Amino acid sequence: MQADEFVQSFRLAAPYIHAFRGRTFVIALGGEVVRDGKFATITHDINLLTSLGVRLVVVHGARPQIEARTAERGLETRYHHGLRITDAQTLECVIQAVGQVRVEIESWLSMGLANSPMANADIRVSAGNFITAQPMGIRDGLDLMYTGEVRKVDTTAIRYRLDDGELVLLSTLGYSPTGEVFNVPLEDVATSAAIALRADKLIFLLGQQGVEDLAGELLTELTALQADQFLSTHPHPHEDIRLYLPCAIKAVRSGVARAHLVSHHVDGALLKELFTHDGIGTMVSRDSLETMREATIDDVGGVLALIEPLEDDGVLVKRGRELLEREIHRYSVLEHDSKIVGCVAMYPFPQSHMAEMACLVIHPDYRDANRGEQLLKHIEQHARSLGVRELFVLTTRTAHWFVERGFVLATVDALPMERKQLYNYQRRSKVFIKQLRN
């Protein structure tokens, strides 16, 4: 990466760095990440997140390590709907394998080698009996024995350690009040912990890039409803998607702000997903990430960032911060995940039953999905509510766009007298008017 690209990327990440400080993330990863040596690079990303003030809970699995130990002992491996049937002998293998993985993870997180991404790292890891479990019991006539499910998460103890600057490490072992140990699915521990902690993010590291449509295209954003529809119309998704997407849906509907499905095969996957606009995986939210609302004085900076490049290019008339602050009540903004990606203004002329639509701008990275039309329809509805019969625009570059949406070329004389007096004959903007039907 060139130096200029690095600077630009770092600046673009700044809003996320500010937003994530003090937030709680739950990261879930399977035992194959440790087995395949991928956790070494993930450790670097975890170190960076902790140094930026993110409160981390890491949940690890151990399925391949358990398989290896049961094979060594010649034990039969049995599953029921993806759940391991855990008898007493298998439970011994589970405990040994989980302990092995936990020690490996803690050893990686303890590194502090000079001239490496872990230089001067001081990650303190806390692990313990934070998960209270109960047996799953008998399912479809099969006794799952020591396979359990989460009954309670000790959020008080976890938050105490997070407040003390520690990283909390959870395994797939749960403990009962009677002293029994249960083998709990990774996705159950991670989802239950995220919900109980009211985490800001639940992140699953999986074997593919995320949720893909039938054409193999990555679906970067899904609402919970869209994710439900995906599962109902794709009866045989990738195993990881079948396993983790329902958990993501449950989490966001239960108070977790966002859930992410990200490939553990991509170097820097956590950073690319969390600190870039587009990410590299699939993000699931309870509701749509986009909202339309009236602008406030706090939006002046975001609106200026949108319109200044077009002002410099001569597409828009220069406004300046002071004028924008006075007129911000005229503006509406389109937000995408708390970032202003579009704006539009309306200036009514009540005596003429007309209104001017101005400053319709969409961020270059978001000029798809008909966002311009969304802003136009929003202004049309607002204008109708004020009794406006005609909506007009003045433009030097985008005449065809407005014509395609029902605007008709008019003369300057068709403008309200107050607006006609302010017309800039040097710019020679074309006038287009649209009749608004009730």
C-alpha positions in Angstrom: 0.0 0.0 0.0 1.3 3.4 -0.9 1.8 6.0 1.8 -1.1 8.2 0.6 -3.4 5.2 0.4 -2.5 4.3 4.0 -3.2 7.8 5.2 -6.6 7.9 3.5 -7.6 4.4 4.8 -6.6 5.4 8.3 -8.6 8.6 8.1 -11.6 6.7 6.8 -11.4 4.4 9.8 -11.4 7.2 12.3 -15.3 7.4 12.7 -15.3 3.6 13.5 -12.5 4.0 16.0 -14.4 6.6 17.8 -17.7 4.7 17.7 -16.2 1.4 18.9 -14.3 2.6 21.9 -15.8 1.2 25.1 -18.2 -1.1 23.1 -18.5 -4.8 23.8 -17.9 -7.3 20.9 -18.4 -11.1 21.1 -16.2 -13.0 18.7 -16.9 -16.7 18.0 -14.4 -19.0 16.3 -14.3 -22.7 15.7 -11.5 -25.0 16.8 -10.4 -25.3 13.1 -9.1 -21.7 13.3 -6.6 -22.8 16.0 -5.9 -26.2 14.4 -5.1 -24.6 11.0 -2.8 -21.9 12.5 -5.1 -19.1 11.6 -5.4 -17.8 15.2 -1.9 -16.3 15.0 -2.9 -13.6 12.6 -6.3 -13.1 14.3 -4.4 -12.4 17.5 -2.9 -9.4 15.8 -6.4 -8.0 15.0 -7.6 -8.8 18.5 -4.6 -6.9 19.9 -5.4 -3.9 17.8 -9.1 -3.9 18.9 -8.2 -4.1 22.5 -5.7 -1.2 22.1 -8.5 0.9 20.6 -10.6 0.3 23.7 -13.0 -2.4 22.4 -14.2 -4.7 25.2 -13.8 -8.3 23.8 -15.3 -11.6 24.7 -13.9 -14.4 22.6 -15.8 -17.7 22.4 -13.9 -20.7 21.0 -14.9 -24.1 19.9 -12.9 -27.4 19.7 -14.8 -29.7 17.3 -11.8 -30.9 15.3 -9.7 -31.4 18.4 -12.5 -33.4 20.0 -12.8 -35.5 16.8 -9.0 -36.2 17.0 -9.2 -37.4 20.6 -12.3 -39.6 20.2 -10.6 -41.2 17.2 -7.4 -41.9 19.2 -9.6 -43.7 21.8 -11.6 -45.5 19.2 -14.9 -43.9 20.3 -17.9 -43.7 18.0 -18.9 -40.2 17.0 -22.6 -39.7 16.9 -24.6 -36.6 16.0 -28.3 -35.7 16.0 -29.2 -32.7 13.9 -25.7 -31.4 14.1 -25.5 -31.9 17.9 -22.9 -34.2 19.3 -24.3 -36.9 21.5 -21.9 -36.7 24.5 -21.6 -39.8 26.7 -19.2 -39.9 29.7 -16.2 -41.1 27.7 -16.8 -38.5 25.0 -17.1 -35.8 27.6 -13.6 -36.7 28.8 -12.3 -36.0 25.3 -14.3 -32.8 25.2 -12.7 -31.5 28.4 -9.2 -32.4 27.3 -9.7 -30.9 23.8 -11.2 -27.6 25.2 -8.4 -27.3 27.7 -5.8 -27.8 24.9 -7.4 -25.1 22.7 -7.8 -22.7 25.6 -4.2 -23.0 26.5 -3.1 -22.4 22.8 -5.3 -19.3 22.6 -4.0 -17.9 25.8 -0.4 -18.5 24.7 -1.0 -16.6 21.5 -2.6 -13.8 23.3 0.3 -13.6 25.7 2.9 -12.8 23.0 4.7 -9.5 23.0 7.6 -10.0 20.6 9.5 -6.9 19.5 9.2 -6.0 15.8 5.9 -7.7 15.5 2.2 -6.6 15.6 2.2 -7.9 19.2 5.0 -5.7 20.4 4.2 -4.1 23.8 0.9 -6.0 23.9 -0.5 -6.5 27.3 -3.6 -8.6 26.9 -4.8 -10.1 30.1 -7.1 -13.1 29.6 -9.8 -14.1 32.0 -11.4 -17.5 31.7 -13.7 -19.3 34.2 -17.0 -20.8 35.0 -19.1 -18.0 33.5 -21.6 -20.3 31.8 -24.2 -22.2 33.7 -25.6 -25.0 31.7 -28.3 -27.6 31.8 -28.7 -30.9 29.9 -30.6 -30.8 26.6 -32.2 -34.0 27.6 -34.0 -36.3 25.2 -34.6 -35.1 21.7 -36.6 -37.2 19.2 -36.2 -40.2 21.5 -32.4 -39.8 21.8 -30.7 -39.0 25.1 -28.0 -36.4 24.4 -26.6 -37.1 27.8 -23.8 -34.6 28.6 -24.7 -32.3 25.7 -26.0 -29.2 27.3 -27.4 -25.7 26.6 -26.9 -22.4 28.2 -29.0 -21.7 31.2 -27.4 -18.5 32.5 -24.5 -16.2 31.7 -22.7 -14.6 34.6 -22.8 -11.1 33.2 -21.8 -9.5 36.4 -18.6 -11.4 36.6 -17.8 -10.9 32.9 -18.5 -7.1 33.0 -16.3 -6.8 36.1 -13.4 -8.3 34.2 -14.1 -6.3 31.1 -14.2 -3.1 33.2 -10.8 -4.1 34.5 -9.4 -4.2 30.9 -9.3 -7.9 30.5 -10.3 -10.1 27.6 -12.8 -12.7 28.6 -12.3 -16.1 27.0 -15.4 -18.5 27.0 -15.2 -22.1 26.0 -18.0 -24.6 25.1 -18.0 -26.1 28.6 -20.9 -25.2 30.9 -21.3 -26.1 34.5 -24.4 -27.0 36.5 -25.2 -26.1 40.1 -24.9 -29.8 40.9 -21.3 -29.8 39.7 -21.8 -31.5 36.4 -20.0 -30.4 33.2 -21.8 -30.2 29.9 -20.6 -29.9 26.3 -22.4 -26.8 24.9 -22.5 -25.8 21.2 -20.3 -22.9 20.3 -23.1 -20.9 18.7 -25.3 -21.3 21.8 -22.5 -19.9 24.1 -21.7 -17.0 21.8 -25.3 -16.0 21.1 -26.4 -16.3 24.7 -23.4 -14.3 25.9 -23.9 -11.5 23.3 -27.6 -11.2 24.2 -27.0 -11.3 28.0 -24.3 -8.7 27.8 -26.3 -6.5 25.4 -23.2 -6.6 23.1 -22.8 -4.1 20.3 -21.6 -6.8 17.9 -21.7 -10.6 17.6 -19.1 -11.8 15.1 -18.9 -15.4 13.8 -15.7 -16.4 12.0 -16.7 -19.0 9.5 -15.4 -21.0 6.6 -16.8 -18.9 3.8 -17.1 -15.3 3.0 -20.6 -14.8 4.2 -24.2 -15.3 3.0 -24.3 -15.8 -0.8 -27.2 -15.7 -3.2 -27.9 -18.5 -5.7 -25.5 -16.8 -8.2 -22.7 -16.9 -5.6 -22.8 -13.1 -5.0 -22.1 -12.0 -1.4 -25.0 -10.4 0.4 -23.2 -7.7 2.5 -26.3 -6.5 4.5 -29.4 -8.3 5.6 -32.2 -7.3 8.0 -33.5 -10.0 10.3 -36.6 -10.4 8.0 -34.5 -10.7 4.9 -32.3 -13.3 6.6 -35.4 -15.3 7.6 -36.6 -15.1 4.0 -33.2 -16.3 2.7 -33.3 -19.4 5.0 -36.8 -20.2 3.9 -36.0 -19.9 0.2 -32.5 -21.6 0.4 -33.2 -24.9 2.0 -29.6 -26.2 1.7 -27.2 -23.3 2.5 -23.6 -23.8 3.4 -23.3 -25.6 6.7 -21.8 -22.6 8.5 -24.6 -20.4 7.2 -27.2 -22.9 8.3 -25.6 -23.0 11.7 -24.8 -19.3 12.4 -27.3 -17.2 10.4 -30.3 -18.2 12.7 -28.1 -17.2 15.7 -27.4 -13.9 14.1 -31.1 -13.3 13.6 -31.9 -14.3 17.2 -29.2 -12.0 18.5 -30.3 -8.8 16.7 -33.9 -9.4 17.6 -32.8 -9.8 21.2 -31.0 -6.5 21.5 -27.6 -7.1 19.9 -27.0 -4.1 17.6 -25.2 -6.0 14.8 -24.2 -9.5 13.9 -21.5 -10.3 11.4 -20.6 -13.5 9.4 -17.0 -13.2 8.2 -14.5 -15.6 6.7 -11.6 -16.7 8.9 -9.6 -17.5 5.7 -9.1 -13.8 4.9 -6.1 -12.1 6.5 -7.3 -9.1 8.6 -10.9 -10.1 8.2 -12.0 -8.5 11.5 -10.4 -5.2 10.6 -11.8 -5.2 7.0 -15.3 -6.0 8.2 -15.3 -3.5 11.1 -13.3 -0.5 9.8 -14.4 -0.2 6.2 -17.7 1.0 4.7 -18.4 -2.1 2.7 -16.9 -4.8 4.9 -16.0 -8.2 3.5 -18.7 -10.4 5.1 -22.4 -10.3 5.8 -23.8 -7.9 8.4 -27.2 -8.6 10.0 -29.3 -6.0 11.7 -32.8 -6.0 13.2 -34.1 -3.3 10.9 -33.0 -1.5 7.8 -29.7 0.3 8.1 -31.1 3.3 6.2 -33.3 6.0 7.6 -34.7 9.2 6.2 -35.2 12.1 8.6 -35.2 15.8 8.9 -31.7 17.3 9.4 -30.5 19.0 12.6 -27.7 21.3 13.4 -25.5 18.3 14.2 -25.7 17.2 10.6 -24.1 20.3 9.1 -20.7 18.7 9.0 -22.0 15.6 7.3 -24.0 17.6 4.7 -21.0 19.8 4.0 -18.8 16.7 3.3 -21.4 15.6 0.8 -21.9 18.9 -1.1 -18.4 20.5 -1.0 -16.9 18.3 -3.8 -19.9 19.2 -6.1 -19.5 22.9 -5.2 -15.9 22.8 -6.1 -16.8 21.2 -9.4 -19.4 23.9 -10.1 -22.3 21.5 -10.0 -23.8 23.2 -7.0 -23.8 26.8 -5.9 -21.5 27.4 -3.0 -23.3 27.7 0.3 -20.8 27.7 3.1 -21.1 26.6 6.7 -22.8 29.7 8.0 -25.6 29.7 5.4 -26.1 26.0 5.8 -26.4 26.3 9.6 -29.1 28.9 9.1 -31.0 26.8 6.5 -30.4 23.3 8.0 -34.1 23.1 8.9 -34.8 23.0 5.2 -32.8 19.8 4.7 -33.6 16.1 4.9 -30.8 13.5 5.2 -30.5 9.8 4.3 -28.5 7.9 6.8 -26.8 4.5 6.2 -25.7 2.9 9.5 -25.4 6.4 11.2 -23.5 7.9 8.2 -25.1 10.6 6.1 -25.0 9.4 2.5 -27.6 11.7 1.0 -29.3 15.0 1.4 -31.9 17.2 -0.2 -33.5 20.6 0.6 -36.8 22.2 0.0 -37.7 25.9 -0.1 -41.5 26.5 -0.2 -43.1 29.6 -1.8 -46.6 29.4 -0.3 -48.2 32.3 -2.2 -47.4 30.6 -5.5 -48.2 27.1 -4.2 -44.7 26.1 -5.4 -41.6 24.8 -3.8 -38.0 24.5 -4.9 -36.1 21.2 -4.5 -32.4 21.9 -4.2 -29.1 20.2 -3.2 -30.1 16.7 -4.0 -26.9 14.8 -3.4 -25.9 11.1 -3.0 -22.5 10.0 -1.8 -20.6 8.5 -4.7 -20.3 5.1 -2.9 -24.0 4.9 -2.5 -25.4 5.9 -5.9 -27.3 2.7 -6.4 -30.6 1.2 -5.1 -32.5 4.3 -6.3 -31.5 6.4 -3.3 -32.0 9.6 -5.4 -35.5 8.6 -6.1 -36.1 8.0 -2.3 -35.1 11.6 -1.6 -37.2 12.9 -4.4 -40.3 11.0 -3.2 -39.6 12.2 0.4 -39.6 15.8 -0.8 -42.7 15.3 -3.0 -44.7 13.9 0.0 -43.5 16.8 2.2 -44.4 19.3 -0.4 -47.9 17.9 -0.8 -48.5 18.1 2.9 -47.8 21.8 2.7 -50.3 22.3 -0.1 -47.6 22.6 -2.8 -48.9 22.0 -6.3 -45.7 22.4 -8.3 -42.1 21.3 -7.5 -39.3 23.0 -9.4 -35.5 22.5 -9.7 -32.7 24.5 -11.2 -29.9 22.4 -12.7 -26.9 22.7 -15.0 -25.8 19.1 -15.3 -28.6 16.6 -14.4 -31.5 17.6 -16.7 -32.1 14.1 -18.1 -32.4 12.6 -14.6 -35.3 15.0 -13.7 -37.0 14.7 -17.1 -37.0 10.9 -16.6 -38.9 11.5 -13.4 -41.7 13.7 -14.6 -40.1 17.1 -14.6 -40.8 19.4 -17.7 -38.5 22.1 -19.1 -39.8 25.6 -18.3 -38.7 29.2 -18.5 -37.3 31.5 -15.8 -40.6 33.4 -16.0 -42.4 30.3 -14.6 -40.6 30.7 -11.3 -42.2 32.4 -8.3 -41.4 36.1 -8.3 -39.3 35.9 -5.2 -37.2 33.1 -6.8 -37.0 34.8 -10.2 -35.4 37.8 -8.7 -32.6 35.6 -7.3 -32.0 33.7 -10.5 -28.3 33.7 -11.5 -28.1 34.4 -15.2 -24.4 33.7 -15.3 -25.0 30.1 -14.3 -27.8 29.8 -16.8 -29.4 26.9 -14.9 -32.3 25.2 -16.6 -35.6 25.2 -14.9 -37.7 22.1 -14.6 -41.2 21.9 -13.0 -43.2 18.8 -11.9 -46.9 18.9 -11.2 -47.8 17.2 -7.9 -50.9 15.2 -7.9 -52.7 14.6 -4.6 
